[in-house]
Amino acid sequence: MALTIVANIIAKAEKVDLVKAELLKLIDVTRAEQGCINYDLHQDNENPAHFMFYENWETRELWQTHMGNKHLADYMAATEGAVDEFTLNEMTIVS
């Protein structure tokens, strides 16, 4: 069964542009990864510092491989100190 990931990223107000630019860099490379069904970035209409990834993966194992990839490590390094909050939820479709 597919795994859904909902990741919420809250950037520091003065770092929104930096965080957004770094998040955008993740999209094409991640979409090309084995097991990625979709990897969609959203930005809150009322709070531009709030970003959300909605992702679906064929298996949890393939998602975990994604989490260990270099492009995510590069993102973490580039945005160190620029993110106020990060939450990640692993979810399974019910209906």
C-alpha positions in Angstrom: 0.0 0.0 0.0 1.2 3.5 -0.8 2.6 5.8 1.8 1.5 9.4 2.0 3.7 12.0 3.5 2.6 15.5 4.6 5.6 17.7 5.5 5.0 21.2 6.9 7.8 23.7 6.8 7.6 27.1 8.5 10.3 29.4 7.4 11.6 32.3 9.4 9.9 35.5 8.1 13.1 36.9 6.7 14.2 33.6 5.1 11.0 32.8 3.1 12.7 33.4 -0.3 15.7 31.3 0.6 13.7 28.4 1.9 11.3 28.5 -1.1 14.2 28.5 -3.6 15.8 25.5 -1.8 12.5 23.6 -1.6 12.0 24.1 -5.4 15.4 22.5 -6.1 14.1 19.3 -4.5 11.1 18.8 -6.8 12.5 17.5 -10.2 15.2 15.3 -8.6 12.7 13.8 -6.2 10.0 13.2 -8.8 12.6 11.2 -10.8 13.3 8.9 -7.8 12.2 5.3 -7.8 8.9 4.9 -6.0 7.8 8.5 -6.1 4.2 8.8 -7.2 3.8 12.5 -6.6 5.8 15.2 -4.8 3.8 18.5 -4.7 4.9 21.7 -3.0 2.3 24.1 -1.7 2.6 27.6 -0.2 -0.1 28.9 2.2 -2.1 31.8 0.7 -2.3 33.7 3.9 1.1 32.9 5.5 3.8 32.8 2.8 6.3 31.4 5.3 4.3 28.1 5.5 5.1 25.5 2.9 3.7 22.0 2.7 4.8 19.0 0.7 2.2 16.4 -0.2 3.9 13.2 -1.3 2.9 9.7 -2.2 5.4 6.8 -2.4 5.0 3.3 -3.5 6.5 1.9 -0.3 7.8 3.2 3.0 11.2 1.7 2.2 11.5 3.7 -1.1 10.5 6.9 0.8 13.2 6.2 3.4 15.7 5.8 0.6 14.6 9.3 -0.6 15.1 10.7 2.9 18.8 9.5 2.9 19.6 11.1 -0.5 22.2 13.8 -1.0 19.8 16.5 -2.3 17.9 16.4 1.1 21.2 16.7 3.0 22.1 19.7 0.7 18.7 21.3 1.4 19.2 20.8 5.2 22.6 22.5 5.0 21.4 25.4 2.8 18.5 26.1 5.1 20.1 25.6 8.5 18.8 28.3 10.8 16.2 29.5 8.3 13.3 27.2 9.4 11.3 27.8 12.5 9.3 24.6 12.4 9.2 21.3 10.6 6.6 18.6 11.1 6.3 15.4 9.1 3.4 13.0 9.1 3.4 9.5 7.6 -0.1 8.6 6.6 -2.1 5.8 5.0 -5.1 6.4 2.8 -8.3 5.2 4.4 -10.8 5.7 1.6 
